Amino acid sequence: MDGIVLLHGIARRSNSLAELERALQADGYRTLNLDYPARDHCIEDIVAALREPIARFCDAPDSRLHFVTHSMGGLVARAFINRHRPERLGHVVMLAPPNEGSEIADLLRNNALYRAFFGPAGAELVTARPDALCRILGPVDYPLGVIAGDRSLYPISSLLLPWPNDGRVSVARTQVAGMADHITIHSTHPLIMRNREAIAQTLHFLKHGRFERLEA
């Protein structure tokens, strides 16, 4: 039975992915829905903390290991795969990831409240990334599907982002070189992992390595 590691976004917990996890389990997957210190450490240190629990989880013969992530969890998955690539890596699905950073982080990076709340990892969500972080994230050379949202609960921040966006990340910056497929749905950043279409598209990509598109 294939396994799936779920990685939540910054300032979230594993229970934010509970509905998605139940759908994955109902489809026959084993799941590891991890809480990790998203606001306390930089991405590189987060990956180091996740190595042991993920290694224990994927220690199953003849089964692939997939990743399903929300928001910054996508960057954590990229860094983990780059540093500790599973021998039988399967598919990766990212929901609303800031693959190329977020202009919101650019605007707030020097704000004391932002830095105190989002911590070291929050500072790494900017669009202009240092070479060291680019090396940590590594290239995308595996089957990756990205689901972006184009609805927002944050009218002010939406005005500061290029359109379309989900209030936190523009659709354009969810994309990354090397991805296998990309789709945009009508959903907001904080709720996309509970969106029925997002869940259905996640399940489809895990099976087929592409998203489902209805013929016109």
Secondary structure, DSSP 8 states (H G I E B T S, - for coil): --EEEEE--TT--GGGGHHHHHHHHHTT-EEEEE---TTTS-HHHHHHHHHHHHHHHT--TT--EEEEEETTHHHHHHHHHHHH--TTEEEEEEES--TT--HHHHHHTT-HHHHHHHHHHHHTTSSS--HHHHHHH----S-EEEEEE---S-HHHHHHS-SSB-SSSBHHHH--TT-SEEEEES--GGGGGG-HHHHHHHHHHHHHSS------
